[in-house]
Amino acid sequence: MYFFPLRELRELQELAARVVVPRMRQHGFCVLDGFLGEQTGSGVLAEVRALHRSGTFTDGQLVSQRSDSSKSIRGDEITWVEGWEPGCGHVRVLLRRMDDLVRHCDGKLGEYRINLRTKAMVACYPGKQTGYVRHVDNPNGDGRCITCIYYLNKNWDPQEHGGLLRIFPEGRTQSADIVPVFDRLLFFWSDRRNPHEVQPTFANRYAITVWYFDADERAQAKEKYSTAQSLCLICSHTAQ
């Protein structure tokens, strides 16, 4: 089992207090470079490439998949991992470090109470001008409050490879372009404050994304879903 040294945990606490929290409050997003370091980051990249070669990736799905045109909207290939799977030891280290950093931010980001997150979505945009049109991760209050993306692309040149993440912060006239370079970590609010897009990509573009939940909004969303399910069941029984 991997434990972070006390010194490193204190460094994460300072990073949260001095960088992540102030930038999230002021800008709505935060970029951190060199999050894992060359050795560990390269280990994560090797594991992600191995996952991609294994054939476990499937086309990314839209919330409402109503037509065959989804590839023109979202062109990534994805798989979901917890970090405990064989061959995911470095991914597990990444997720624990991310969790520790977010834990140090909890209670300092407005009214959010962050207690859960999703599994990790490992994604590849396979070149061929694939991207993701402008969208919001959580437009309808499903509980996700922070989007956290770790990028894995060495020697990435946006002029040659494309693939910028462009954020359109609410209430601002200028967008923010994030280059998906190796060992870069990005945080941003998951709700309507941060519409964003992935611009056309011309080479394999790897990233790992997790979403952190606000406890109260997540509970309300689950209750709403449960009620909707009950109503559907009542309607179906009535129809019989």
C-alpha positions, 0 to 999 in steps of 0.5 A: 500500500502506498502512503505519502510522506508527511512532508508531501502531505504538508506540501499538498496542504500548502498547495491547496491553501495558497494556489488551488483555493484562491485561483478557484475562487477568483478564476473558476479554474486552476492549472498545476504543472509538474503534479507527479514529476517525470518518473511517476507521470511517465508510469501513469502514461505507460499504464494508460497506453497499455489500457488503450492497446488492450482494446477496453476503450469504447466511444464516449457517450453523450448524456442523451444519445439520440442519433448517430451523429454523436461522434461529430459532437464527442470524439473521444474513446474512454474506459473507467478505472478505480486504480485497483485493477492490475497494471494501474499502480501508478494511476492509483498513486495519481488518484490518491494524490488528487484526493489528498489535494481536494481533501485539503480544499474541502470546506474552503470552496464556498458551501460545498461538502466534498465527500465522494468522486467518480471513478477515473475516466481514462480518455484518448482523442485518437487524432483525426480532428476528433474533439468535443463541442462546447458543453457543460459537465453538470448542467442539471445539478447532478452533484458534480462540483469540481472537474479534475483532469490530468494530462499525459501528452509529452512534447505536445505542440498545440500548433501541430497537434491541436487539442486545446481545452478552451474554457469560457468562464461565465461573465467574462469576455475572454476564454482560457486555453489550456494546453494538455501537456504532460503532468499538468493538472486542471481543476474547474467548476463542473457547473454552468460557470465553465462551458468548455470544448476540446478543439480538433486533435491531430494526434493521440491525446490522453487524459484522466478525469475525475469529478468530485461530488458535493454531498448535498447536491448529490443527495438531492439529485439521487432523491430526484432520480428516485422519485422520477423512477417511482413515478415511471413505475406508477405510470407503467403499473397504471397503464397495465 
